[in-house]
Amino acid sequence: MNSRGERIRKALIKELSDIIQHKIKDPRIKGIISVTDVELSPDNKYAKAYISIFAADDSKQDVMDAINDSTSFIRGEVSRRIRMRFTPELKFELDESLEKGRRLTDLIDKISRGEL
């Protein structure tokens, strides 16, 4: 990715995190939510944002539904905050890599203590 694409990606991560945490007034959004990464298409017209949610497992899908329901609002906010010729179409996906990493760490700890 070129330096311009990298700057846009970092700005999107920052702004999406702020918008989701502070601007969306949906009661389904609970827990700690962070944008872990953004993948941009080469023409910057499409962006896939990976969302990590620290909440009860049963409420994660509700949070993702709330974020997906707010996609047009989020895109409008991004267009006001980041100057670009085209504001990318946004797609949100649940990122469970941090959760998987935590589970692996727990397993390694149990093995080292001789519990497994």
N, CA and C of each residue as an Amber inpcrd file, in Angstrom:
protein
   348
   0.8540000  -1.1750000   0.0000000   0.0000000   0.0000000   0.0000000
   0.8970000   1.2340000   0.0000000   0.5100000   2.2240000  -0.7770000
   1.3080000   3.4390000  -0.8370000   1.0930000   4.2850000   0.4220000
   1.8930000   5.3270000   0.5580000   1.8290000   6.1300000   1.7820000
   0.4890000   6.8660000   1.9060000  -0.0960000   7.2630000   0.7910000
  -1.4030000   7.9310000   0.8450000  -2.4660000   6.9590000   1.3400000
  -2.4490000   5.7380000   0.8160000  -3.3910000   4.7260000   1.2610000
  -3.2250000   4.4000000   2.7340000  -1.9980000   4.3650000   3.1910000
  -1.7210000   4.0940000   4.6090000  -2.2400000   5.2350000   5.4850000
  -2.0650000   6.4780000   5.0470000  -2.5920000   7.6300000   5.8070000
  -4.1150000   7.5710000   5.8770000  -4.7500000   7.2410000   4.7700000
  -6.2160000   7.1360000   4.7530000  -6.6690000   6.0140000   5.6680000
  -5.9880000   4.8810000   5.6190000  -6.3360000   3.7380000   6.4630000
  -6.2500000   4.0960000   7.9480000  -5.1630000   4.7580000   8.3380000
  -5.0000000   5.1560000   9.7410000  -6.0540000   6.1810000  10.1570000
  -6.3570000   7.1280000   9.2670000  -7.3860000   8.1190000   9.5750000
  -8.7530000   7.4560000   9.7110000  -9.0350000   6.4860000   8.8620000
 -10.3110000   5.7710000   8.9580000 -10.4190000   5.0080000  10.2760000
  -9.3500000   4.3470000  10.6860000  -9.3690000   3.6210000  11.9560000
  -9.6780000   4.5810000  13.1010000  -9.0050000   5.7040000  13.1170000
  -9.1910000   6.6930000  14.1860000 -10.6100000   7.2520000  14.1840000
 -11.0800000   7.6740000  13.0260000 -12.3970000   8.3070000  12.9500000
 -13.5250000   7.3050000  13.1740000 -13.4120000   6.1100000  12.6290000
 -14.4540000   5.1010000  12.8480000 -14.5670000   4.7510000  14.3230000
 -13.4330000   4.6270000  15.0020000 -13.4570000   4.3390000  16.4350000
 -14.1860000   5.4350000  17.1910000 -13.8680000   6.6750000  16.8770000
 -14.5000000   7.8000000  17.5640000 -15.9980000   7.8660000  17.2660000
 -16.3690000   7.6880000  16.0160000 -17.7860000   7.7640000  15.6400000
 -18.5830000   6.6580000  16.3280000 -18.0720000   5.4380000  16.3020000
 -18.8060000   4.3170000  16.8970000 -18.9330000   4.4890000  18.4070000
 -17.8920000   4.9610000  19.0590000 -17.9200000   5.0720000  20.5140000
 -18.6840000   6.2910000  21.0160000 -18.6700000   7.3940000  20.2530000
 -19.2290000   8.6300000  20.7860000 -20.4340000   9.1990000  20.0390000
 -20.6240000   8.8570000  18.7820000 -21.6740000   9.4970000  17.9960000
 -22.9220000   8.6490000  17.8070000 -22.7830000   7.3350000  17.8030000
 -23.9500000   6.4760000  17.5940000 -24.6890000   6.3380000  18.9160000
 -25.9440000   6.7120000  18.9060000 -26.7720000   6.6630000  20.1140000
 -27.7370000   5.4800000  20.0450000 -27.1950000   4.2980000  19.9500000
 -28.0060000   3.0870000  19.8630000 -27.8260000   2.3020000  21.1590000
 -28.9160000   1.9410000  21.8320000 -28.7770000   1.2180000  23.1040000
 -28.1830000  -0.1780000  22.9580000 -28.1510000  -0.7150000  21.7340000
 -27.5730000  -2.0480000  21.5300000 -26.0520000  -2.0270000  21.5820000
 -25.4620000  -0.8450000  21.4740000 -23.9990000  -0.7520000  21.4910000
 -23.5270000  -0.7060000  22.9410000 -22.9500000  -1.8320000  23.3650000
 -22.4820000  -1.9830000  24.7460000 -21.0840000  -2.5730000  24.7270000
 -20.4000000  -2.4180000  25.8200000 -19.0680000  -3.0060000  25.9380000
 -18.0020000  -2.1170000  25.3380000 -16.8170000  -2.6550000  25.2670000
 -15.6800000  -1.9420000  24.6930000 -15.5770000  -2.3280000  23.2230000
 -15.6240000  -1.3320000  22.3690000 -15.6040000  -1.5630000  20.9280000
 -14.3950000  -0.8470000  20.3480000 -13.6340000  -1.5730000  19.5430000
 -12.4940000  -0.9400000  18.8930000 -12.4040000  -1.3940000  17.4450000
 -11.8930000  -0.4990000  16.6140000 -11.6460000  -0.8210000  15.2180000
 -10.2060000  -1.3030000  15.1460000 -10.0240000  -2.5900000  14.8550000
  -8.6810000  -3.1620000  14.8840000  -7.9260000  -2.9570000  13.5840000
  -8.6460000  -2.9060000  12.4570000  -7.9780000  -2.7180000  11.1720000
  -8.9930000  -2.2820000  10.1310000  -8.4910000  -1.6830000   9.0760000
  -9.3080000  -1.3090000   7.9230000  -8.5510000  -1.7340000   6.6730000
  -9.2470000  -2.4350000   5.7950000  -8.6820000  -2.7960000   4.4940000
  -9.3450000  -1.9230000   3.4430000  -8.5290000  -1.2470000   2.6400000
  -9.0300000  -0.3840000   1.5790000  -8.8270000  -1.0470000   0.2270000
  -9.7800000  -0.8340000  -0.6740000  -9.5840000  -1.2930000  -2.0410000
  -8.5350000  -0.3880000  -2.6920000  -7.9090000  -0.8360000  -3.7730000
  -6.8670000  -0.0170000  -4.4080000  -7.3450000   1.3690000  -4.8580000
  -8.6320000   1.4860000  -5.2120000  -9.1520000   2.7970000  -5.6400000
  -9.7740000   3.5860000  -4.4840000  -9.6840000   3.0760000  -3.2650000
 -10.1960000   3.7240000  -2.0440000 -11.7040000   3.9250000  -2.0550000
 -12.4370000   3.1590000  -2.8450000 -13.8900000   3.3130000  -2.8870000
 -14.6020000   2.3410000  -1.9440000 -13.8900000   1.3370000  -1.4700000
 -14.4760000   0.3520000  -0.5700000 -13.5400000   0.1430000   0.6080000
 -14.1320000   0.0320000   1.7850000 -13.3410000  -0.2040000   2.9850000
 -14.0250000  -1.2620000   3.8340000 -13.2320000  -2.1990000   4.3230000
 -13.7320000  -3.2280000   5.2220000 -13.0880000  -2.9640000   6.5810000
 -13.9320000  -2.6850000   7.5720000 -13.4460000  -2.3830000   8.9160000
 -13.6650000  -3.5920000   9.8100000 -12.6240000  -3.9670000  10.5380000
 -12.7040000  -5.0850000  11.4650000 -12.9410000  -4.5400000  12.8680000
 -14.0190000  -5.0140000  13.4870000 -14.4600000  -4.5040000  14.7800000
 -14.2300000  -5.5750000  15.8380000 -13.5780000  -5.1870000  16.9310000
 -13.3820000  -6.0710000  18.0670000 -14.2950000  -5.5860000  19.1930000
 -15.0470000  -6.5190000  19.7730000 -16.0270000  -6.1740000  20.8020000
 -15.7250000  -6.9790000  22.0550000 -15.5190000  -6.2700000  23.1640000
 -15.3450000  -6.9250000  24.4590000 -16.6480000  -6.7760000  25.2230000
 -17.4960000  -7.7870000  25.0760000 -18.8020000  -7.8130000  25.7410000
 -19.2190000  -9.2730000  25.8440000 -20.3820000  -9.4920000  26.4270000
 -20.9040000 -10.8580000  26.5140000 -21.1040000 -11.4070000  25.1100000
 -20.8410000 -12.6950000  24.9540000 -20.9210000 -13.3160000  23.6320000
 -22.2860000 -13.1460000  22.9820000 -23.3590000 -13.1820000  23.7680000
 -24.6900000 -13.0790000  23.1910000 -25.0190000 -11.6660000  22.7090000
 -24.3150000 -10.6540000  23.2020000 -24.6060000  -9.2850000  22.7790000
 -23.7200000  -8.8150000  21.6240000 -22.7040000  -9.5950000  21.2480000
 -21.8120000  -9.1790000  20.1600000 -22.5620000  -9.0260000  18.8450000
 -23.4830000  -9.9500000  18.5560000 -24.2330000  -9.8550000  17.3050000
 -25.1650000  -8.6470000  17.3320000 -25.7290000  -8.3110000  18.4950000
 -26.5670000  -7.1090000  18.6070000 -25.7510000  -5.8560000  18.3190000
 -24.5280000  -5.8160000  18.8320000 -23.6570000  -4.6680000  18.5900000
 -23.3280000  -4.5610000  17.1020000 -23.0070000  -5.6840000  16.4720000
 -22.7040000  -5.6610000  15.0350000 -23.9320000  -5.2480000  14.2230000
 -25.1130000  -5.7010000  14.6250000 -26.3370000  -5.2860000  13.9380000
 -26.5450000  -3.7840000  14.0630000 -26.2880000  -3.2400000  15.2490000
 -26.4460000  -1.7980000  15.4590000 -25.4590000  -1.0180000  14.5960000
 -24.2220000  -1.4870000  14.5150000 -23.2200000  -0.8080000  13.6930000
 -23.6000000  -0.8900000  12.2180000 -24.0270000  -2.0700000  11.7830000
 -24.4230000  -2.2180000  10.3770000 -25.6660000  -1.3940000  10.0500000
 -26.5860000  -1.2500000  11.0030000 -27.7560000  -0.4040000  10.7850000
 -27.3790000   1.0710000  10.6830000 -26.2480000   1.4480000  11.2640000
 -25.8030000   2.8470000  11.2740000 -24.7740000   3.1480000  10.1930000
 -24.6010000   2.2580000   9.2360000 -23.5460000   2.4160000   8.2340000
 -23.6570000   3.7260000   7.4660000 -24.8680000   4.1040000   7.0560000
 -25.0040000   5.3430000   6.2800000 -24.6720000   6.5690000   7.1320000
 -25.0700000   6.5560000   8.4150000 -24.7100000   7.6530000   9.3120000
 -23.1950000   7.7270000   9.4930000 -22.5700000   6.5670000   9.6950000
 -21.1220000   6.5230000   9.8970000 -20.3990000   7.0430000   8.6590000
 -20.8500000   6.6320000   7.4800000 -20.2220000   7.0830000   6.2370000
 -20.3460000   8.5960000   6.0830000 -21.4960000   9.1440000   6.4460000
 -21.6790000  10.5990000   6.3910000 -20.7330000  11.3270000   7.3310000
 -20.5800000  10.7820000   8.5350000 -19.6470000  11.3840000   9.4950000
 -18.2080000  11.3160000   8.9800000 -17.8420000  10.1860000   8.3900000
 -16.4890000  10.0340000   7.8340000 -16.2740000  11.0650000   6.7280000
 -17.2840000  11.2890000   5.8930000 -17.1260000  12.2490000   4.7950000
 -16.9460000  13.6700000   5.3060000 -17.5240000  13.9850000   6.4620000
 -17.3460000  15.3260000   7.0430000 -15.9800000  15.4810000   7.7150000
 -15.4120000  14.3820000   8.1850000 -14.1630000  14.4510000   8.9410000
 -12.9100000  14.2750000   8.0940000 -12.9940000  13.4640000   7.0360000
 -11.8190000  13.1750000   6.2020000 -12.0850000  13.6950000   4.7990000
 -11.2290000  14.5680000   4.3200000 -11.3700000  15.1240000   2.9790000
 -10.8550000  14.1270000   1.9490000 -11.7980000  13.5960000   1.1780000
 -11.4560000  12.6620000   0.1090000 -12.3810000  12.9540000  -1.0670000
 -11.9440000  12.5820000  -2.2500000 -12.8060000  12.7420000  -3.4140000
 -14.0390000  11.8550000  -3.2850000 -13.8300000  10.6180000  -2.8780000
 -14.9220000   9.6730000  -2.6640000 -14.8120000   9.1250000  -1.2470000
 -15.9360000   9.1170000  -0.5520000 -15.9540000   8.4660000   0.7530000
 -16.2060000   6.9850000   0.5030000 -15.3500000   6.1200000   1.0400000
 -15.5040000   4.6950000   0.7240000 -16.8000000   4.1070000   1.2790000
 -17.3310000   3.1250000   0.5530000 -18.4410000   2.3440000   1.0740000
 -17.8820000   1.4720000   2.1810000 -18.5940000   1.4300000   3.2960000
 -18.0850000   0.7460000   4.4700000 -18.7610000  -0.6030000   4.6740000
 -17.9650000  -1.5740000   5.0460000 -18.4680000  -2.8820000   5.4280000
 -17.7910000  -3.2380000   6.7510000 -18.5800000  -3.7040000   7.6990000
 -18.0510000  -4.0140000   9.0210000 -18.0830000  -5.5190000   9.2490000
 -16.9780000  -6.0350000   9.8100000 -16.8870000  -7.4530000  10.1320000
 -16.3550000  -7.6080000  11.5520000 -16.8880000  -8.5990000  12.2370000
 -16.4540000  -8.8870000  13.6020000 -15.0620000  -9.5120000  13.5690000
 -14.1430000  -8.9470000  14.3310000 -12.7720000  -9.4470000  14.4070000
 -12.6150000 -10.2060000  15.7240000 -12.4510000 -11.4940000  15.6220000
 -12.3150000 -12.3120000  16.8210000 -10.8700000 -12.7380000  17.0610000
  -9.9230000 -12.0970000  16.3930000  -8.5210000 -12.4980000  16.5420000
  -8.0070000 -12.2370000  17.9650000  -8.4450000 -11.1600000  18.6020000
  -8.0090000 -10.8930000  19.9760000  -8.5670000 -11.9390000  20.9340000
  -9.8150000 -12.3360000  20.7100000 -10.4280000 -13.3700000  21.5410000
  -9.7180000 -14.7090000  21.3590000  -9.3790000 -15.0480000  20.1250000
  -8.6530000 -16.2920000  19.8620000  -7.2670000 -16.2570000  20.5070000
  -6.6170000 -15.1090000  20.4440000  -5.3060000 -14.9570000  21.0830000
  -5.3800000 -15.1250000  22.5840000  -6.4480000 -14.5970000  23.1780000
  -6.6290000 -14.7400000  24.6270000  -6.8340000 -16.2040000  24.9960000
  -7.6410000 -16.9200000  24.2020000  -7.8710000 -18.3400000  24.4690000
  -6.5790000 -19.1480000  24.3460000  -5.7580000 -18.8280000  23.3380000
  -4.4760000 -19.5200000  23.1910000  -3.5640000 -19.2580000  24.3770000
  -3.5270000 -18.0370000  24.8280000  -2.7100000 -17.6830000  25.9870000
  -3.1760000 -18.4410000  27.2200000  -4.5020000 -18.5420000  27.4090000
  -5.0350000 -19.3000000  28.5440000  -4.6350000 -20.7680000  28.4640000
  -4.7100000 -21.3460000  27.2520000  -4.3110000 -22.7490000  27.0800000
  -2.8290000 -22.9570000  27.3840000  -1.9920000 -22.0560000  26.9160000
  -0.5510000 -22.1580000  27.1800000  -0.2840000 -22.0510000  28.6800000
  -0.9910000 -21.1340000  29.3540000  -0.8250000 -21.0080000  30.8110000
  -1.2340000 -22.2900000  31.5380000  -2.3420000 -22.9020000  31.1020000
  -2.7960000 -24.1480000  31.7430000  -1.8020000 -25.2770000  31.5150000
  -1.2460000 -25.3440000  30.3110000  -0.2500000 -26.3760000  30.0100000
   0.9950000 -26.1750000  30.8710000   1.4330000 -24.9370000  31.0030000
   2.6510000 -24.6780000  31.7820000   2.4390000 -24.9600000  33.2740000
   1.2110000 -24.8420000  33.7560000   0.9110000 -25.1480000  35.1520000
   0.6220000 -26.6270000  35.3490000   0.5490000 -27.3930000  34.2560000
   0.3020000 -28.8240000  34.3360000  -1.1640000 -29.1980000  34.4920000
  -2.0790000 -28.2770000  34.1990000  -3.4970000 -28.5810000  34.3330000
  -4.0350000 -29.3580000  33.1530000  -3.3330000 -29.3330000  32.0390000
  -3.7820000 -30.0960000  30.8550000  -2.7930000 -31.1750000  30.5120000
